[in-house]
């Protein structure tokens, strides 16, 4: 928001007038004095005080304004709900509206790109690093569950074939989900290979896994 110029008999009067115009309180504005004003002699030659004042920008304002500009350019009506964590280092943003599939994109690529840009915009205005998490229609949770199921199925395949399996390229968040889902598995290990944007997870049998007999029971394997 740009500064507005306000006048009053004194600086305090001008400040009060500015707060009324902006509809806020003194702790939420920044201002500087252009003219301190003077009463003159017996009222003759008096000059009003002049200040420039504007609302302070908060990170929530920066995020909301950035997203609203993007959605306006896309001709989309989207409600932006912002929730800041207690330590103010993580800001969760929920987007609500019609046809949110457009914002999600293929495998969440559009949502990830928008989240990346929002983080750049927010941290440009922040003295300390903050992480902005963008979500819509509970996509992040649903995607995590899909990836965890994929990880278990791939692990089962690796245990049966005793051969490593390379997954499709994934972003850092999705790769972390795969690694986390299989980190406690006794019989397979995971690692990432390749360069972005083609970096992918490889699920492989552990080298110290000596097999005498294997028995399949559902999606589990018992070795003895």
Secondary structure in CASP SS format (residue, H / E / C, confidence):
PFRMAT SS
TARGET T0000
AUTHOR 0000-0000-0000
METHOD secondary structure of the structure
MODEL  1
X C 1.00
X C 1.00
X C 1.00
X E 1.00
X E 1.00
X E 1.00
X E 1.00
X E 1.00
X C 1.00
X C 1.00
X H 1.00
X H 1.00
X H 1.00
X H 1.00
X H 1.00
X H 1.00
X H 1.00
X H 1.00
X H 1.00
X H 1.00
X H 1.00
X H 1.00
X C 1.00
X C 1.00
X C 1.00
X H 1.00
X H 1.00
X H 1.00
X E 1.00
X E 1.00
X E 1.00
X E 1.00
X E 1.00
X E 1.00
X E 1.00
X C 1.00
X C 1.00
X E 1.00
X C 1.00
X C 1.00
X E 1.00
X C 1.00
X C 1.00
X E 1.00
X C 1.00
X C 1.00
X E 1.00
X C 1.00
X E 1.00
X E 1.00
X E 1.00
X E 1.00
X E 1.00
X E 1.00
X E 1.00
X C 1.00
X C 1.00
X C 1.00
X H 1.00
X H 1.00
X H 1.00
X H 1.00
X H 1.00
X H 1.00
X H 1.00
X H 1.00
X H 1.00
X H 1.00
X H 1.00
X H 1.00
X H 1.00
X H 1.00
X H 1.00
X C 1.00
X C 1.00
X C 1.00
X C 1.00
X E 1.00
X E 1.00
X E 1.00
X E 1.00
X E 1.00
X E 1.00
X E 1.00
X C 1.00
X C 1.00
X C 1.00
X C 1.00
X C 1.00
X E 1.00
X E 1.00
X E 1.00
X E 1.00
X E 1.00
X E 1.00
X E 1.00
X E 1.00
X C 1.00
X C 1.00
X C 1.00
X H 1.00
X H 1.00
X H 1.00
X H 1.00
X C 1.00
X H 1.00
X H 1.00
X H 1.00
X H 1.00
X H 1.00
X H 1.00
X H 1.00
X H 1.00
X H 1.00
X H 1.00
X H 1.00
X H 1.00
X H 1.00
X H 1.00
X H 1.00
X H 1.00
X H 1.00
X H 1.00
X H 1.00
X C 1.00
X C 1.00
X C 1.00
X C 1.00
X C 1.00
X C 1.00
X E 1.00
X E 1.00
X E 1.00
X E 1.00
X E 1.00
X E 1.00
X C 1.00
X C 1.00
X H 1.00
X H 1.00
X H 1.00
X H 1.00
X H 1.00
X H 1.00
X H 1.00
X H 1.00
X H 1.00
X H 1.00
X H 1.00
X H 1.00
X H 1.00
X H 1.00
X H 1.00
X H 1.00
X H 1.00
X H 1.00
X H 1.00
X H 1.00
X H 1.00
X H 1.00
X H 1.00
X C 1.00
X C 1.00
X C 1.00
X E 1.00
X E 1.00
X C 1.00
X C 1.00
X C 1.00
X C 1.00
X C 1.00
X H 1.00
X H 1.00
X H 1.00
X H 1.00
X H 1.00
X H 1.00
X H 1.00
X H 1.00
X H 1.00
X H 1.00
X H 1.00
X C 1.00
X C 1.00
X C 1.00
X C 1.00
X C 1.00
X E 1.00
X E 1.00
X E 1.00
X E 1.00
X E 1.00
X E 1.00
X C 1.00
X C 1.00
X C 1.00
X C 1.00
X C 1.00
X C 1.00
X E 1.00
X E 1.00
X E 1.00
X E 1.00
X E 1.00
X E 1.00
X C 1.00
X C 1.00
X C 1.00
X C 1.00
X C 1.00
X C 1.00
X C 1.00
X C 1.00
X E 1.00
X E 1.00
X E 1.00
X E 1.00
X C 1.00
X C 1.00
X E 1.00
X E 1.00
X E 1.00
X E 1.00
X C 1.00
END
